[in-house]
Amino acid sequence: MKVSRSLRSRLVALALSTALALASAALALPASAAASTASFTLTPHIANHTPIINRKWPITIDVTKGKAKLSGSVRYEFLFAGTDVSNKPGHKFKDGVFKDTMLYPTKSLGEPLTLRILVTTKYGTEHIDWAVQSKQ
């Protein structure tokens, strides 16, 4: 059976697009499967998104894996437009509960920041991004 050039070109294009679609689906599968399963759960208990300058702002985070309460450490990153502008070294916690109190300095007044809370346990590191804008 003789196939015209235009039909052959369309068949080759169809075969290539199908192969590319299958390859990209195969590559995407492990990434999406991994992204959907966090190694442990972080539950923040933070009063609001507007800390008051130089006033204590309490933070509590529950850290669990199923029903198990985990131990580990926490550190902070402060982001402005996605760029790390400051960070605070970690504190250890145990029995699944981390508690801390923060003070926002005057120079942060009104700036839209993201507080990134990074939690590290024996299962790895997870984080929470919390939008904040301090006020007086």
C-alpha positions as CSV (number, residue, x, y, z in Angstrom):
1,M,0.0,0.0,0.0
2,K,1.4,3.3,-1.0
3,V,1.0,6.3,1.4
4,S,1.2,9.9,0.2
5,R,3.7,12.2,1.7
6,S,1.1,14.4,3.4
7,L,-0.5,11.4,5.1
8,R,2.9,10.1,6.1
9,S,3.8,13.5,7.6
10,R,0.5,13.6,9.5
11,L,1.0,10.0,10.8
12,V,4.6,10.9,11.9
13,A,3.4,14.0,13.7
14,L,0.6,12.1,15.4
15,A,3.0,9.4,16.5
16,L,5.5,12.0,17.9
17,S,2.8,14.0,19.7
18,T,1.4,10.8,21.2
19,A,4.9,9.6,22.3
20,L,5.6,13.0,23.9
21,A,2.3,13.1,25.7
22,L,2.9,9.6,27.1
23,A,6.5,10.5,28.1
24,S,5.4,13.7,29.9
25,A,2.6,11.9,31.7
26,A,5.0,9.2,32.8
27,L,7.5,11.8,34.1
28,A,4.7,13.8,35.8
29,L,3.2,10.9,37.7
30,P,5.9,10.3,40.3
31,A,6.2,14.1,41.0
32,S,2.5,14.5,41.5
33,A,2.2,11.4,43.6
34,A,5.1,12.6,45.8
35,A,3.7,16.1,46.1
36,S,0.3,14.8,47.2
37,T,1.7,12.8,50.2
38,A,3.3,15.0,52.9
39,S,5.5,13.2,55.3
40,F,3.9,14.8,58.3
41,T,1.2,17.4,59.1
42,L,1.6,21.0,60.4
43,T,-1.4,22.7,62.0
44,P,-0.8,26.4,62.8
45,H,-2.5,28.2,65.6
46,I,-1.7,31.9,65.0
47,A,-4.1,34.6,66.1
48,N,-4.0,36.7,62.9
49,H,-2.0,38.1,60.0
50,T,-1.4,41.5,61.6
51,P,1.1,41.5,64.4
52,I,1.5,44.7,66.4
53,I,4.9,46.3,66.4
54,N,7.0,45.5,69.6
55,R,4.1,43.5,71.1
56,K,4.3,39.7,71.8
57,W,2.7,37.7,69.0
58,P,2.2,34.0,70.0
59,I,2.6,31.1,67.6
60,T,1.7,27.5,68.2
61,I,2.1,24.7,65.7
62,D,1.0,21.1,66.1
63,V,3.2,18.6,64.4
64,T,1.8,15.1,63.8
65,K,2.2,12.0,61.6
66,G,-1.2,10.3,61.8
67,K,-1.9,10.1,65.6
68,A,1.8,10.3,66.5
69,K,3.1,13.5,68.0
70,L,6.5,14.4,66.6
71,S,9.6,16.1,68.0
72,G,12.0,18.2,66.0
73,S,13.1,21.8,65.4
74,V,11.7,25.0,63.9
75,R,13.3,27.9,62.1
76,Y,11.9,31.0,60.5
77,E,12.5,32.8,57.2
78,F,11.0,36.2,56.5
79,L,10.2,36.8,52.8
80,F,9.5,40.0,50.9
81,A,8.2,39.4,47.4
82,G,9.5,35.8,47.6
83,T,13.0,36.8,48.6
84,D,14.5,35.8,52.0
85,V,15.2,39.1,53.8
86,S,15.8,37.8,57.3
87,N,15.8,34.5,59.2
88,K,15.7,33.3,62.8
89,P,17.5,30.2,64.0
90,G,15.6,27.2,65.2
91,H,14.1,26.1,68.4
92,K,13.5,22.5,69.5
93,F,10.1,21.1,70.4
94,K,8.8,17.8,71.6
95,D,5.5,15.9,72.1
96,G,4.0,17.4,68.9
97,V,3.7,21.0,70.0
98,F,5.9,24.0,69.2
99,K,5.3,27.3,71.0
100,D,7.0,30.6,70.5
101,T,6.4,34.4,70.8
102,M,7.7,36.8,68.2
103,L,8.2,40.6,68.3
104,Y,8.0,42.5,65.0
105,P,10.5,45.5,64.9
106,T,9.5,49.0,63.8
107,K,11.3,48.6,60.5
108,S,8.7,46.0,59.5
109,L,5.8,48.3,59.9
110,G,3.3,48.0,57.0
111,E,5.6,45.8,54.9
112,P,3.8,42.8,53.3
113,L,5.9,39.9,54.5
114,T,5.6,36.1,54.4
115,L,6.6,34.3,57.5
116,R,7.9,30.9,56.4
117,I,8.0,28.4,59.3
118,L,10.2,25.5,58.5
119,V,9.7,22.4,60.7
120,T,12.3,19.6,60.6
121,T,11.6,16.1,62.1
122,K,13.1,12.7,61.5
123,Y,10.7,12.4,58.6
124,G,12.1,15.5,56.8
125,T,11.2,19.1,56.5
126,E,7.9,20.7,55.8
127,H,6.9,24.4,55.9
128,I,4.0,26.8,56.3
129,D,3.8,30.2,54.6
130,W,1.9,32.8,56.7
131,A,1.2,36.3,55.2
132,V,1.8,39.1,57.7
133,Q,1.7,42.8,57.7
134,S,2.6,44.5,61.0
135,K,0.8,47.5,62.4
136,Q,1.0,49.9,65.3
